[in-house]
Each structure stands twice: as C-alpha cells, then as structure tokens.
Amino acid sequence: MPTPSSGRFGRLAAWSQRHRWAALVLWVAVVAAITVGSQAAGSAYHNDFSLPGTDSQAAADLMTEHGSRQAGATVQIVAQDAGGLDGDLAPMLAKVRGLPSVADVGELSVSESGTIGYATVTLDGDAQDVPKEHVTEIIETAQAAAGDGLRIELGGDPVRGAEEGGGGAAEGAGMLAALVILVLLFGSLVAAALPLVTALFAVGGAIGLIALASHVFTVADFTPPIMMLIGLGVGVDYALLIFYRYRQELRDGADPATATRRALDAAGRTVFFAGCTVIIALLGLIALGLGSLQGVALAVALTVLVTMAASLTLLPALLGVFGGRIQRQVLKRAAKAKPGESRWHQLASAVQHRPVPALLAAVIALLALSAPALHMRLGFADAGNDAPSTTSRQAYDLLAEGFGPGFNGPLIIVAKGDAGPLRSALTQTDGIAAATPPIPSKDGAVSAVIAYPTTAPQDEATTDLVHDLRDDVLPSLSSRTGVEYLVGGPTAATQDFSDAVSARMPLFVAVVVGLSALLLMVVFRSVLIPIKAALLNLLSISAALGAITLVFQDGRFGAQSGPIEAFIPVMIFAIVFGLSMDYEVFLVSRIHEEWERTRDPSHAVREGLAATGKVITAAAAIMIVVFAAFVLSPDRMLQQFGLGLAVAVLLDALVIRCLIVPAVMQLLGKHAWWLPAPPGQAPTEGRPGTPLNPGRGRPARPRPPLTPRSRAPAR
C-alpha cells in the first residue's frame, strides 16, 4: 500500500503491483487488439516531400495543373549492347506501354557510341502513389528481353522504391546484444529479460498505432524501422533506469512492493521528464512544416509516449510477478559484494583532483570531432548511392557512361508562357551540357525545358548551378521576355528541402533548448545547471554530426561518399537532446541529493557519480549496440541514423557524464545551485525544494553519513 509520502509515480506503481495480473492482461489485450486491427486495416504510408512556397513545388504544381507530361514519375529503361543497338527493343517497349500505371513510353534515344540507349516510361502518378507491384511488372517485362549480348537495366525513383529492403537483421542483432549486456549486468536471465519485454510491448503497440494512423496522417514509408530503432533503445533505457533503482532498494532491505514504489517515485520521475523532453523536441519538428518529417516526428513521439507508459505501468506489474525471485538473486549477489570504494569513486576523485586538464582534454576532443560538421552538405541519396548489384544503380552508371554524369539529375525549367528563348539561354550557361526543346503542356499554357548539368546530381557544382539559375540567369531572362520561369525537378526539390531545413534549424534548436533549460531550472532550482546541460548536449550532438560527415560525406571506413540525408540533423538533435537530458537528470539529481544532505560539493559530485555511473554506462551500452546494429541495414538513411545516435550516446555517457560533468561541477562548487531570488527574498543555493530525486523519489533530507556497506550498491 502506498504511504503518504509516495508521489504520483509511486502510487501508480502500487496500483500496478496490486492489480499485476489485470495490468498484464490489459497490456496483452491492448497490444494484441492494435496488432490485429493494424494488420486487418493495412498501412497507408505515403512519402510527402512537398514544400509549399518553393520554386520546385510551384513548378510541380504548375505542370500537374496544366497536364504536362513531366508531372508524373518516370522510369528509364536503359539498354546496352557492345555490338550496337538496333530495333529489337520495339516489341518490349510495346509490351511496357500496355502495362498498368503506364501513361506513355518515349522513343529510344541512343548515345553517340551507339552502344547505350534509353527510353523514358512516364507513369500516371507520383513515385509513392504507383503500386510497387506495377513497377515490379515493368522491371520484369523489360528485363525479359535481355540476352544475346543485350543488357537491360531500369532506373528512376519508382524502381528504387520497388527494390528497397527493410532493416535486415539489425533489430534482431541489437536485441541479442542488449540481452547479453543485461545478463552480464544482473547475472540473471529473468532480471535481464524484464527491460526487454517492456520495450518489445511498447514498440509492438506503437508500430500498430502508427500503421492505423497512416490512414489519417501523412506518414512516410521509412517510419517503421526508425520507430524500431528509437523504441528498442529508449524502451530498454527507461526500463533499465527504473529496474536498477529497484534492485538498489532491495539491497537496502526494502521488500519488493516498497522497492517498486520507491524506484518509480525516483527513477520514474527521471524517465517521465526525459520522455517529455524528447516528445517536446519531436513535436517541435512538426512546426517546421517539412512534409514527411512531420509524420516521422509524430510517429517517434508516439513511440516514446507508449514506451514511457510501459515503463511506468507494465514494468511494475512484471516486478510484482517476479519480485520474490529477483529479490533472492539480488540479496545473494549483495552478500558476496566486497565493501569499499568503487572504481567510480576513484574516477570521480581523479577528475576532481585535476578538473581543468580533464575538462580541457574532453572539450578539445569533442570540438575536433565536431569540426567536420561545419562543411556538412544536406541532400538525399540517389541511385548513385545504391548497392552496385541493384538494377537502379547499374542503370545510373550506364546513363552516366553514355550521356554524361548530369543526365541522372536533370533540371526541369517551367515557363509560364512563350519558352522560345529559354533553351538558348540555358545552353549558354556554364554548367549545363544540353537542353531539350520546349515541351508544351496539354493545354499549351506552360512549357518545360529539360536541362542536363555537366555534373552529377550530388555534386556541389550542381547545387551552385541551381542557385545561379534562380538568382542570375532566369531573372535576367525574365526581365527581357516578361515570362516567369521556375526551376523544378527532383534535383532542385532536394536542394529546396535541404535549404528549408538549414533555414529553420536555428529557431527549432533555440525553442527546444530554451524549453528544456526552463524545465531543468524548475527541477534543480539552479541557473548554471540548465546552461551547462544545454551546452554539453549541443556539444555531443555536434560531435555525432561530425562523425556522420566523416563517414558518409567524406567516404571514410569504406562508406560511399554523398550528402547527409536532409532530415538526419534535426531528427538526431530532437532524439539525442532528450536522451542526454535523461542521463543529465539521473546523475545531477543524485549529486543534488548529496548536496542537500552534506552541503559538501566535492563529496556530492563523487557520491553522485559513484551511485549512477554503472547504470548510466550500462544503459548507454545497450542503446549503443541497438543503434549501432542499424549500421548493418542496407538503407543508407538508417545507417546514418544508427551511427549518429550510437556516437552521440557513447560520447554523452563516457566523455560528458564521466569527465566533463564532474569537472564542471567541481569547478562550480556550491555556486552550481545558485538561483536568483524574487525581489525581497534572499538568493538560494539549492534551497530544499522538490527536485527529481533518484535516492528516494521525494525531497532529500539529512541522514547519517554513508558507510562502506551503504556504498556497496553503488558499484
């Protein structure tokens, strides 16, 4: 039964324990119902990279409105024959013309060498709207004509979408590695399984909910693997923080029911705060108005919310079922523990002895790793980043070989009126290899000219070309002709999306950091603690982005060079900022508890790190292996996501929490807890309030000095 001193989370835990079987049955029933419902209804994932107000979106809307052939998605059928291409492709192209979703098939165009040619297949909708089975049928029909020296490959966004795979074995590898770490940490398979079971229930329910929500909201088709990535990492992390506190309470002599209540009152508050921080940051992404990114943000926020609910309600019920067995195992291990200072005490003492060198070394290392992020280029992967074995990559290479590197990323310039002089102006522009004659729309109101750059779509020179056309070439031509010109096409749209992210990122960062700092100020009644937390979180995030730039943009460690996916920085910022706050609150709350008890800042830092270092490191290790497992995914976007999150958590747990935070707290001393008082009141230095308290989940109070036995659980 909850005592009067129990907080909201303690009372919730007590209810879950008293009604443990009802809570378990309720969770099973809800997750089962969501899963069955989502499978019956299916999913309606839809990619929406539209950006109202940009040139590329205006050009696309204009072509759609006036029935231009360039409005629909296209597939390129690319053929190569060393002996020269002839008319044998006509029967195959005729068959393709009669397939579902095919609006038109162009004539075969042949390179100067006569060995490589292509025909453009125009579809009757956008790439995300055409069923994958229809695209697969086009691929199979075209490639059936290959043979006798004739090679046929297919390219275009619809083909890439039809070839995409899932996360592979990444989820399974991450879960297996997490289980191994938990078994080593707790020495019991049952104890290790509880955080994993909690995470699996949360992820299963969240994925079903998002599949249902995709019928109402625009949710991208790459959302489920991202949800798995975040849900597994965050779910195990949150459950572990609570479960570790539960085991400490058992070591201190509490019965399982009391230990559960105290653990939820303490670590449960930390989990709730951290989860809310992640959700606030993710919901802030919705305000950016970046198409599919809004659906991804909503999905991940829902995943974190369900994970938080499972940690606060499902885990206490599981502890009620297995509490007796876990208690016997915990007490057995505690009896074997040797008293004395832990290695975490020794690490804290070493940092406190020389705080300035430790701080400078750590900060310089993080700044050095952050430096590559200064030249990060945002964009989207194209067929040039696909696996060499895919038909989309082989078609990309053939087109580049036969017609030039810029052929894979043409620019579509739309003219609202007479486009007569447009082609001439484009062909005289540096960076453009060729341009087609104007192609009128069905109603003749607008015309489109397709311009082929001299450089590949992902080259920085192509980006500069788009800006030159918009800023200099086309405005000058428009002033002479009175015709409005718009630069569109996939390459221009990619650049518009990247520019939008870069322009809106500062405001997003300021809002998230500001709100989080205010929350920390309320929690710890301090000004300097929130400032320190915000700066250190930004440092770990920038270092993670620097690592992504080194690997994926610069092509280190065997990765293929290319731009960083445009939405990776904002997504990593939102998620990592919340996760970092999780560890920040857990560590600093324990330091605050010791400060309230002893008023000795050095002792408080040392005991706080000793009490939380092991669980923070273990939780970080689990998240690192779960996130790093996604580097094994065949999808470049998931690889970047996994590496960025893994590096950020690694640096946050080892460099920031173990070195920088103790050093900064040592240098600040008692001033760390300073808070200006309202007019007429004396300023406070950590005046007792109601901070988040991993010690007992309630306001700290004086107690006898720690003995070696009381320190033992901290190891």
N, C-alpha and C positions, 0 to 999 in steps of 0.2 A: 504494500500500500504506500502511496506517496506521502512523504512527510510534508509539513507545512513549508519547509524550506525548499521543496522541489520547485523547479521552474517549469515552464510550459513543456519543454522537451522531456524533462523527467516525468511529468505526468503522462505525456504521450507514450513514453516507453513503458510506464507502469501499466497503462491500458493494454498495450500490445502484448505484454507478458501475461497479464491476467486472462486475456482472450487470445492466447497464442494460436490455438488451432483455428479459431474463427478468422484471425488475421491471415494465416497461411492459406486457408481455403478461399478467402476473399481475393487474395492476390492471384492465386492459381486460376480462379474462375474469371477474373477480370482480364488477365493476360491471355487466357485461352479464348475468351469471347472476342477480344480485339484481334487476335491472330486469325480466328475463323472468319470474322467479318471482313478483315482486310483481304484474305485470300478469295473470299466469295465476290467481293466488290472489285478486286484487282486494283492496280495503281494507275494513276493518270499523270505520271511525271512528264514535265514539259520544260524545255530549256527556253528561257526568255532573256536574250541579251539586248533587248531594245533599250535605247536611251533617248527618250523624247528630248527635243531641243538640240540634238547634234546633227551635223551635216549628213552623216551616213544614214541616220534613221529617217531624216527628211527625204533623202534620195530614195530609200527603200519604199517609204510610204507613197511617194510620187509615182514610182514605177508600178506599184500594186494598183493604185487608183486608176491609172490610165492603161492598164493591161499590157505593160511591157513584158517581153519575153524574159528579160533579165531579172524579173521579180521572183521567180521560183528558184528552188535549189537545182543544182546541176551535177551531173556525173560525167566524168571524162572516161571514155573507152579508148585506151592507148594501145596501139599495136606496134610491134617491131618485127622486122624480117630483114636479115642481113642481105638477102638476095633482092630486096626491093619489094615494096607493097604494090599490090595490083587490085583489081576489082573484086577479089574473092570475099571481101568483107560485106558486100552489099546484102547478101541473104541474111547474115547475122544481124545487121542493123535493122533490116525489115522486121525480123522477129522481135527485136527490142522495142521497136516502135509500137507493137501491139500489146505490150505488157501493161499490167495495172500501174497506175500512178505516173505513167509516162505521157507528157504533154507534147513533146516534139523531139526529134532526133536530127541533128545537123549533118551536113555533109562531111566526108572525111577530108581533113587537112593534113598535108604531108610536109615533112621538113625538107630543107634544101638537099640533104643527102639522099632523100627518097627511102630511107630505111625506117623512119619513125613517123607515125601519124596518129591523129586523134579525131574522135567525133564526140560532140557535146550532146548529152541527153538532158533535156530540160524536164523537170518533174512538175507536177501540178500543185505543189505546196512547198513549204519550208522544210529544211532537213529534219527538224524534230517532229513534223507533222506526218511525214510519209512513213507508213509502217515498215519496220525493218525487214519483214518477210518479202515485201515487194522489192526492196533494194537487193536483198539476197538473190531473188529470182533474176534480176538484171545481171548480177555478177555471174551467176551460173550459166545463164544463156549466152553471155558474151564469151566467157572462157571456154565454152564447149566448142567454139570454132577454132581454138588454138591447135597447133600440131604442124608437122612437116616444116619446122623452122619458124613458124609463126608464133609469136608470143603476144599474149593479150593480158593487160593489167587494167584495173579500174581505180580511179581516184575521185576525190570530192568529199565534202563533209558527210553526205549520206552514207558513203561507203565506209568511212572511218567509224561512224556510229554503229553500223552493222557489224563491224569487226571488233568492237570494244569488248573487253572481258571485265570481270569483276575484280575483287581484291585478291583473288587467288587463294593461297593458303595463309595469307597474312593474319587473319583473325585467329585461326587455329594455332599458329606459331606463337602469337602474342599471349594467348590464354595459357598455353602449355608452359611458357617461360614464366608467366606470373604465378602459376601454381607451384612451380619449383621454388621460386623465391619465398613464397608464403610458407611452404613446408619447411624450408631451412630456417625461416624466422621463428615459426611457432613450434616446430618439432612434432606436429600432429596434422594428419590429413584432414580430420574433421574441422579443426580450427582453421586450416588453410582454405577449406572449401567454402566457408560461410561468406567471406567477401566476394568470392567469385560467383556464387549462387545469387547473391544480392544484385551484382552487376548484370548477370545474364537476364534475370527477371526484368530489370529496368530497361535494358536495351531491347529485349523482345517486345515489351509493351510499347515502347516509344516508336519502334520501326512500324508496328502495326498502325499506330495512331497517325503517323505521317503518311503512310500509304492511303489511309482513308481521307486525310486532309488534302492530299494531292488532287482530289476531285473538286475541291473548293478553292484552294490556293494554287499559285504557280510554284511548283517545287521541281527543281532540276533533277535529271535522272542520275546524276552523280552524288546525290544526297545520301542514300543509304550507306555506302561504305564510309563516308565521313561520320555519319551517326555512330556506326560501329566503332570507328576509331576513337571518337571522343567518349562515347558511352562506356566502353570497356575500361579505358584509362581512368576516367573520372569516377565511375562506379566502384572500381576496386579501391581507388584512393580514398574516397569518402568512407566506405565501409571499414577500411583498414584503420583510419584515424579513430573511429568510434570503438572498433574492436580492440585496438591496442590499449586504449584508455580503460576499457572494461577489464582487461587482463591485469592492468596495474591495480585496479580497485580490488580484484580478487587477491592479489598478492598482499595488499594491505589489510586483509582479513574480512572484507565485506562478503556477504552472502550473494549468490548470483542475482537475485532480484534487486538488491540495493546497488550492486555493482553496475547493473544495466542502467538504473535510473541516474546514478551519478555520471556514468560515461556519457549518456545522452545530454545531461544538463551541461557537461563540459564540452567534449568534442562535438556534440551535436550542434551546439551554437556556432562553433567554427565552421562546420560543414554548411550550415544554413547561410551564414554570412558569405562564405566563398561561393556557394551556388548562386546566391542572389547577385553577387558581383559579376559572375560570368553571364548570367541571364541579362542583366542591365547592359553589359557591353555588347552582347549579341543583338538585343533589341535595338540598340543604337545603330546597328548596321542597316536595319530596316529604313531608318530615316535617311540613309544615303541615297535611296532610290535607285539601286543598281540591279534591276531586273531579277535574274535568277538568284542573286546573292541574298535577296530578301527571303526567299523560300528556304535557302540553306540556313540562314540565321534563325528563322523561326523553328526549323526542324531541330537544330542543335540546342537551342534554348529549351525546347520541349523535352529533349533527351536529358538535359541536365536537371530539369524540374522533376521528371519521373525518377531519375537516379537519386536525387535528394530525398524524394518521398520514400523510396525503397529503403534508403539508409536509415531514415528516422522511424519507420514503421515495420517494415519486413524484417530487418536485422534484429531488432529487439525480440520479435516473435521467435526467430530462429535461436536466439540466445536463451529464450525461455525453454525451448525444447531440448537443446544440447548443453545447457548451462552446467548441470551437475558433472557431466563428463569432462567438459572443458576445465571446470574448477579443479578437479582431481589432477589433471595433467599440469595445470599452472602451478599448483602448490607443490607438486613433485619436482618440477624444474626449479622453483624458487628455493627449495630446501638444499639443492645442490649448488646454488649460486654462492660465490665467494664474496664476502664483504670487502669494501674498499672503494677507492675512487675508480671510476670507469675511464676508458680511453677518451670519452667525450669531455670529461673533466680536464684531462690532460691537454686536449686540443684547445679548449677554451682558455686554459691558463697560459698556453704558449702564445695564443693570439693576443691575450690581454697584456702579456709581458712586452710585446713589441707590436702595438696596434698600427702604428704608422707604416712600417715596412709591409706588413700583411695587407693593409688597405691599398697601398700604392701598387703593390705587385698584382693584386687581383684586379684592380680597376684598369691598369695598363693592359693586362692580358685581354680583358673583355673589350676594351676600346680597340685593340688591334684586330680582334676577331670581327668587330662591328664595321671596320673600315671598308670592306668590300661592298657593304650595303649602300654606300654613298653613290656608287655608279650602277645600282640595280636598274635593269630595264624591264618594264612590265609588258606583258603581252599574253598571247595564248599559243600553246603548242599547235603546230600544224602537221601535215603528213610527213614533213621532213624530220620530225621527232619520233615517228612511229618505228616499231621494230622492223629491221630490214626484211624480215620474212613476210610482212603483210603486203597485200596487193596495193594498198593505198600508198605505201612508201615506195614500192617499185614503180608505180605509175608516176609518182612525183619525180623520181630520179630520171625516168625516161623522158618526161616532158622537159626537164631542165637540160638534159643532154641534147635533145632535138631542137628546142625552141628558145633556150636561154633560161637562166635562173629566175627571172622575173615573171615567167609565164605562169608559175604556180600561185602568184598573188596579184592578179590584175586589179586595176582601179577602174571603177565604173563612174564616169562623169556624166551626170544628167543635166540636160539643158532644158529650161522652160521656154521653148521657142525654137527659133532657127539655130541649128547647130553647125551651120556651114563652115565658119572659120575655126571651129573648135579643134578639129583634127590637126589642122596645120599648126596651130599654136602649141598643141601637145607634142607633136613630133619634133618641134624646135626647142623643146625644154630639156635641159640636161637631166639625165637620169631616166628618160623614157626611151625604150628601144623601138617601140612601134605602137600604132593606134589604129583601130578599125574605123571604117567609115561610119557616120551616124546611123544608128538603128532606131527607126521611129517606133513609137508605141502603136497599139491597135487603133486608137482614135487620132493619132498624129499630133497630139498636143505637146508631147515631150519626146526627146530623143536621147539616146545613150551612146556614148563613145567608150569603148573598152581600151584602156591604155596599159601597156605591159612595161613595167620598170626593168631597168638593166640589172637590178639586184634582187636577191631572194626576199621573200615576204618578211622574214625575221631580221634582216639586216638593218642596222641603224640608218643606213643611207636611204632605205625605203621610207622609214619614218620621217626623215628630213624632207623627202620628196613630197609626202602628203602635206606637210606644213607649208612648203614652198608653193604648191599649187593653190592652197587655200588663202595664203597670206599675200602672194605677189602675182602669180601668173593669171589666175582666173579673175580676181578683182580688176586687174588691168584690162583684160579682155572684155569683162562685163561693162566697164565704163565706156568702151568703144562701141559695143554692139547693143547695149541695153538689155541683154539677156542674162538671166540669173543661172549660175552654174553651181552644182552640188557634187562633191566628191564622195562617192559611196563604194560599196563592195566590201567583202569580208576583211580585207587588209585595213581599210580605212575605219571600219567599225571596231576592229580590235584596238586601233590606236585611240579612237574616241573613248572606249571603255577604260583603257589604261589612263588616259588624261583625266577622266572623271574621277577615278579612284585617287589619283595623285592630288587633285584639287580639293577633294572633300576629306582626305585623310587627316589633315591638321585639326579641323573642327571636331571630327569624331574622337581623336585622341584627347583633345582638351576636355571634352564633355565627360568621357569615361574616367580619365584621371581625376578630374575635379570632383565628380560624384563619389568615387572610391575614397579620395582623400577626406571628404567630409564625413563619410561613414567611419573611417578609422579614427578621425578626431573625436567623434562621439564615443566610440568604443573605448579608446585609451585615454581620453581626456588629455591630449597632448597635441602640440603643433608640429614638433620636429619629427615624430614617429611617422605621420602620414606623408610628409615631404620626403623623408628617407625611403619609405616603401615605394612611393611613386617613381623616384629617380632610379632605384635599383631594379624595379620591374621593367622600366624602359631600357635599362642597360642590358638586361638578359634578353629582351625581345630583339633589340638591335643586333646583339651578337648572334642570335639564331638566324636572323635575316641575312647577316653577313656570311654565315656558314652555307645557307641555301645558295647565295650568289656565287660563292666559290665553287660549289659542286655543280650546280645546274646551269648557271650562266657562263661561267668560265670553263666548264667541262673538266673539272678535276675528278680524280679517282674513277676514271672510266665512264663518267656520265657524258651524255651528248649535250653539247652547249646549245643554249637557246634562251629565250626570255623567261622570266619568272611569271607564272600564272597570275593574272592581274588581281585576283581577289585573295591570293595567298597572304599578303602582308596584313590586310585588315582582319581576316579570319584568325590568323595566328595571334595578332595583337589582342583581339577580344578574348580568345580562349586562354592564352598564357597569362594575361593580366589577372584573370580570375583565379587561375591555379596558383599563381605566385602569391596572391593575397591569402589563399588557403594556408600555405606554409608560413607566411608572414604572421598571420593571426595566431596560428598554433604556437609558434616559437615565442613571439613577443608577449603573448598572453601569459605564458609560463614565467617569462622574465618579470612581467608586471606583478605576478603573484608574489614572487620572491622579494621584489622591491617593496611591496606593501607590507610584507612581513618583517623585513630586516632593515629597510632603508639603507642598504649597502649595495650600491650599483654594481660593483665588481662581482660580489657574491651572487647577485641576482642574474647577471649575464651567464656566469659559469654554471649555476644550477639549472637555468632555463635551457641552455644548450645540452647539458647532460641528460635532462629529462625528456627532451624531444628529439635529439639528434638521431637516435636509432630509428624511430618510427618515420621521421621525415625522409631519411635516407632509404628506408625500405619502401615507403610509398612512392618515392621518386623512382627507385629502381624498377618497380612494377610498371609505372607509367612509361618509363623509357623503353622497356622491352616491348610493351604493347604498341607504342608509337613507332619504334624503330622497325618492328615487323612489317609495317606497311611500306618500307623501302623495298621490300620484296615484291610489291604489287607491280603488275605490268603497266599500270596507269601512271604517267609522269606527274600528274597533279597530286595523286595520293603519295607518290614518292616524296615530293616536295613538302607536302603537309606533314608526313610522318617524320622526316628528317628535322624539319623546323621545330616541331613540338618536342621531339626527343632531345635535341640540343638545348632548347630553352629550359626544359625541366632539369637536365643534367647540370647546367651551369647554375641554375637557381638553387638547387639542393646542395651542391658541393662547394661552389665558389662563393655564392652570395650568402647562404644561410650559415655556412661553416666558417667563413673567413670575414667577409665584409660586414655582415650584421654584428657579430661580436666585437669587431674592431671599432665600428662606428659607435655602438652603444657604450663601449669602454671610454671612448673619447668624449662622448656627450655627458657621461656620468649622470648626475641627478637632473641635469638640465633636459634630458630626454623626455621627462614627464612634465615639463613646464606648459602651462596653459594660461593665457591672459584671462583675468577675471573680469566680469562685467563691472561697470563703473560703481564705485562704492564698496567693492569687495577686494580682498587680498588675492593676488595671483596664486594659482595652485601648482604644486609639483606632484602630480599623480595622486591628488586627494582621493580617498576611497570613494569609489562610485559603484557602478555595476558593470565592470569590464567582463568581456568573454574570458572565462577562467577555466583552462583545462585542468586545473587542480581539482576542483570540486563542482564546477558549474555554477558557483554562487560567489558573492563578494568575498574577497580574500580577508582573512582575519589572522591575528597573531597566533602562532603555535610554537612549540618547542623547537630548538634547532634540530636540523636533520642529523640523524645518527647514521653510521655505516649501514645498518640494516634497512633504514628507511630510504637510503640512496640506492640500495640494490636493484629495485625495479627499474631504475633509470638506465641501466646498462643495456 
